[in-house]
Amino acid sequence: MQIKITYETGMNPYSGMVDLAEKRGMLKKEGNSLVFITPDGEVIKFFRKKWEANEDGCLDKIMENFGKHPETVSIDDIITEE
């Protein structure tokens, strides 16, 4: 996972979030888009650049639903894999 830190703005709090969500199966690739389905059935579908830019708060919705999503994994599982 690559985290981008720019000199002008500092670290983006969402840096690496798309890769993590995709790796954990929360974001599914559908054609050229990435899709997230919230636990209540809302479908959020954007191209990768829009996900990385947090367009319409899409990454915020992933973070809000992180503990509720069936694909959620604990930080201990992530550390163990590395």
N, C-alpha and C positions, 0 to 999 in steps of 0.2 A: 504494500500500500504506500502510495506516495502522498506526502503532505506538502502543500505549496505554501511558502511564506514569502510574500513580496515585501520589498524594502519600504515602499510607500505606505502600504496599508496594514502591514503586519499579517499575522496568521488569520486565515479565514476559519471561523468556527465550524464550518461545514466541510472543510477540506478532508478528503478521504471517506466521507460519509456515503457517497454513492457506491464506491468500491466495496465498502464494508457491507452495505445493505444487499448489494448484488452477490457478494461472496456467501452471505448467510441465507440467500434464497428469498429475501424479502422483496427485492426488485427482480422481476423476471423479464428476460429479453423476449420481445415480441416483434419480429421483423427488425427494423432499425430503431425501435422505441424500447423504453423500459417502462414496465407496468408495476404499480403497487396497488394491492387491494386491501383496504382497511378492514378491520374485523367486522364493521357494520355493513360491508359490501360496496363501499364507494370505490370506484375504479379511477386511478390517477395514472395517466399515460402521457409521457413526454419523450422527446429526444434527449440524449445524454447531456447536451449542452444546457438545456433548460433545467434538468435535474441539478446539474452542478452549480447553476446560477440561483437555485432555490426559487424558481419562478412560481408565483402564486402560493408560496409557502409550502411547496411539495415536500421538502426535506423536514420542515417543521412537523408535518403530518406523520412522517415516518417516526420521528423522535417521540411524538405524542403517543403513538401506538406501539412503541417498541416493546414494552412489557406485556402487551395484550396480543401480539401477533404470534401465531403458532410457530413461526420460524425463529423466534427470539432465542438468543444464546447468551449465556452469562459471560462476563469479562474473564472469568477463570478459564472457560473453554477456549477463548481467543488466545490467552497467554500460553496455555498448554500446547496449542498447535504450533506456535512459533518456537 
